[in-house]
Amino acid sequence: MQRLLFQDPDEAPGSLLPLLTIPAVAKLLCVSRPTVYTLIDLEGLPIIKLGRSVRISPASLQKWLIEHEQGGLYVR
């Protein structure tokens, strides 16, 4: 079974991880905030909307990264 990159090793498997903010995702991916929004709009990076707040699930981010690993992303 593959382990999540973002899972706390002290947490039980399957436990709920905190959702990531746009700045947190930008920092993890070493890109700018506008680039994260571009990835959401053009490349299908999955988001969760909570009112006006946008969050990204660590599990969804990891799955999205794995799916896009081979294809190479093109961001304008």
C-alpha positions as CSV (number, residue, x, y, z in Angstrom):
1,M,0.0,0.0,0.0
2,Q,1.4,3.4,-1.0
3,R,1.8,5.9,1.8
4,L,0.8,9.5,1.3
5,L,3.6,12.0,1.1
6,F,1.8,14.3,3.4
7,Q,0.7,11.9,6.1
8,D,2.0,12.4,9.6
9,P,3.9,9.1,10.5
10,D,2.4,9.3,14.0
11,E,-1.2,9.3,12.7
12,A,-3.2,6.1,12.2
13,P,-3.6,5.0,8.6
14,G,-6.8,6.4,7.0
15,S,-6.9,9.3,9.5
16,L,-8.1,12.7,8.3
17,L,-5.4,15.1,7.2
18,P,-5.8,18.9,7.3
19,L,-6.8,20.5,4.0
20,L,-4.1,22.6,2.3
21,T,-4.5,26.3,1.5
22,I,-3.4,27.7,-1.9
23,P,-0.2,29.3,-0.4
24,A,0.6,25.9,1.3
25,V,0.3,24.1,-2.0
26,A,2.4,26.7,-3.8
27,K,5.1,26.2,-1.2
28,L,4.9,22.4,-1.5
29,L,5.2,22.6,-5.3
30,C,7.7,25.4,-5.2
31,V,5.6,27.6,-7.5
32,S,3.7,30.9,-7.2
33,R,0.1,31.2,-6.0
34,P,-1.0,32.3,-9.5
35,T,0.5,29.1,-10.9
36,V,-1.6,27.1,-8.4
37,Y,-4.7,28.8,-9.6
38,T,-3.6,28.1,-13.2
39,L,-3.2,24.4,-12.4
40,I,-6.7,24.4,-10.9
41,D,-8.3,26.2,-13.9
42,L,-6.3,24.6,-16.8
43,E,-5.0,21.3,-15.5
44,G,-7.8,20.1,-13.3
45,L,-6.1,20.3,-9.9
46,P,-9.0,19.3,-7.6
47,I,-10.3,21.8,-5.0
48,I,-12.7,21.9,-2.2
49,K,-14.7,25.1,-1.8
50,L,-15.8,26.0,1.8
51,G,-17.8,29.1,1.3
52,R,-15.3,31.5,-0.3
53,S,-12.3,29.5,0.9
54,V,-10.5,27.2,-1.5
55,R,-8.7,24.1,0.0
56,I,-7.0,21.1,-1.5
57,S,-7.0,17.7,0.0
58,P,-3.4,16.3,0.4
59,A,-4.6,12.9,-0.9
60,S,-6.2,14.5,-4.0
61,L,-3.0,16.6,-4.6
62,Q,-0.8,13.5,-4.4
63,K,-3.1,11.5,-6.7
64,W,-3.2,14.5,-9.2
65,L,0.6,14.7,-9.1
66,I,1.0,11.0,-9.8
67,E,-1.4,11.2,-12.7
68,H,0.5,14.2,-14.2
69,E,4.0,12.9,-13.5
70,Q,4.5,11.3,-16.9
71,G,2.7,13.9,-19.0
72,G,4.6,17.0,-18.1
73,L,2.6,20.1,-17.3
74,Y,2.5,23.2,-19.5
75,V,1.7,26.4,-17.7
76,R,1.6,29.7,-19.5
